[in-house]
Amino acid sequence: MSSSVKVAWETRLGKIGEAEIERRLACFSIPQRYDIDVGIDYYCELLKDSSPSTPFYVQAKGTKHFDNKWGQSIKKPTIMYWLQQAFPVFLVVYDDNNDSCYWMSIEDLRYTLLEKVSKTEAETIYINMDRSHILEKGEGKNNEFIKKIKDDLASIELFRGRPQFKGEGYVKAIPVPPRSRLELLRTRGNVRKYLYSLVLFYMKINDLETLYTLCDFLTKFDKSHYNHFVWFGVINRLLGNKEQARRSFEEALGICERDKTWPRESMEKIITQIKREIESCM
């Protein structure tokens, strides 16, 4: 008796596409397929000197209708999931008509996709790609793709406010500047965070000279945080600069008194402590 179960061609084409894409990816990376559908099909690790290195993700598609371009509507949550990843995401399409694979970078579309997600009322966003980027068969034939993985990782780091030096040699190029106000704010926030870590380190080893330099910079770099001025006041007092310490504590007090967003109970305790610091400099 023959089975009545039928497997749609679209399902079989999807499996064929995944197999062909995975075969090509395996020439320069270690692809691992996800068992569940999370909007990404493969977690891959780029191979460098035969050792796993930079991770990236691939969403695989199969089609018989590529023509000059291929396109598909993607759900907004899937797009946001792609953009939230810490490593680059690529869409790769297998064209069954000519046994070819084409790829595109999701990172290249970051700001375009974010704008469409925020301004479009539809539940999906249409994405299309052309034939300009080919995922080749065989070793040593996907240098463009490999370079793009590295470039996209730097772009993601910049989006998160962590600009990276460019290049792999001894002398590297200066990181590119923030491309948006969001990246600027995140970069400034990270600078402050990294400096806080250094401040705590030099406090631990009691290096007042370096602490003075760091906190002096913080009070000029970001005047909105009272603790910058408190730290600078304490350091100046320890160095015997009472007048400079007093001015710094007074600046910290002014920031706290102007801040109406903090819970008053917590703020009052800080204000009381800063006033004591001012009195100690009289």
Residue pairs with C-beta under 8 A, 6 or more apart in sequence:
13 62
13 63
13 64
13 96
14 61
14 62
15 62
16 62
16 94
16 96
17 60
17 61
17 62
17 63
17 93
17 94
17 96
18 33
18 41
18 60
18 62
18 94
20 94
20 99
20 101
21 42
21 58
21 60
21 92
21 94
21 101
21 135
22 31
22 33
22 42
22 60
23 137
24 101
24 135
24 136
24 137
24 142
25 31
25 42
25 44
25 58
25 135
27 137
27 138
27 139
27 141
27 142
28 46
28 47
28 139
28 142
28 145
28 146
29 44
29 45
29 46
29 47
29 56
30 44
30 45
30 47
30 52
31 42
31 43
31 44
31 58
32 42
32 43
32 44
33 41
33 42
34 40
34 41
34 42
34 43
38 81
39 59
39 77
39 78
39 81
39 82
40 57
40 58
40 59
40 81
40 82
40 85
40 89
41 58
41 59
41 60
42 57
42 58
42 60
43 55
43 57
44 55
44 56
44 57
44 58
45 52
45 53
45 54
45 55
45 56
46 52
46 53
46 54
46 55
46 56
46 146
46 149
47 53
48 54
54 87
54 149
54 150
54 153
55 87
56 87
56 88
56 89
56 90
56 149
56 152
56 153
57 82
57 85
57 87
57 88
57 89
57 90
58 89
58 90
58 91
58 92
59 82
59 89
59 90
59 91
59 92
60 92
60 93
60 94
61 70
61 72
61 91
61 92
61 93
61 94
62 93
62 94
62 96
63 70
63 93
63 94
63 95
63 96
64 95
64 96
64 97
66 93
66 95
66 97
66 102
66 131
68 130
68 131
69 128
69 129
69 130
69 131
70 93
70 95
70 102
70 128
70 129
71 126
71 127
71 128
71 129
72 126
72 127
72 128
73 124
73 125
73 126
73 127
74 124
74 125
74 126
74 127
75 123
75 124
76 117
76 123
76 124
76 125
79 113
79 117
79 125
80 117
82 89
82 106
83 89
83 106
83 110
83 113
83 114
85 156
86 156
87 153
87 156
88 105
88 106
88 107
88 148
88 149
88 152
88 153
88 156
89 106
89 107
90 103
90 104
90 105
90 106
90 145
90 148
90 149
91 103
91 104
91 106
91 127
91 129
92 101
92 102
92 103
92 135
93 101
93 102
93 103
93 129
94 100
94 101
95 101
95 102
100 131
100 134
101 134
101 135
102 129
102 130
102 131
102 132
102 133
102 134
102 135
103 129
103 133
103 134
103 135
103 145
104 129
104 133
105 148
105 152
106 113
107 152
107 155
107 156
108 152
109 127
110 155
110 159
111 179
111 180
113 125
116 125
117 125
133 144
133 145
135 142
135 145
136 142
154 164
154 166
154 176
157 163
157 164
158 164
158 175
158 176
158 178
158 179
158 183
158 187
159 182
159 183
159 186
160 186
161 178
161 183
161 185
161 186
161 187
161 188
161 189
161 190
162 186
162 187
162 190
163 175
163 176
163 177
163 178
163 187
164 175
165 172
165 173
165 174
165 175
166 172
166 173
166 174
166 175
166 176
167 173
178 184
178 186
178 187
188 221
188 222
191 221
192 218
192 221
192 222
192 225
195 214
195 217
195 218
198 214
199 211
199 214
199 215
199 218
199 231
202 210
202 211
202 214
203 211
208 235
208 238
208 239
211 231
211 235
212 232
212 235
212 236
212 239
215 228
215 231
215 232
215 235
216 232
218 225
218 228
218 231
218 232
219 228
219 229
219 232
219 248
219 251
222 228
223 251
223 255
224 255
225 255
226 252
226 253
226 255
226 256
226 259
226 270
226 274
227 252
228 252
229 248
229 249
229 251
229 252
229 255
230 248
230 249
230 252
230 274
230 277
232 245
232 248
233 245
233 246
233 248
233 249
233 252
233 277
233 281
234 245
234 277
235 245
236 242
236 244
236 245
236 248
237 245
237 277
237 280
237 281
242 281
243 281
245 277
245 281
246 278
246 281
246 282
249 274
249 277
249 278
249 281
250 278
252 274
253 271
253 274
253 275
253 278
256 262
256 267
256 270
256 271
256 274
257 271
259 267
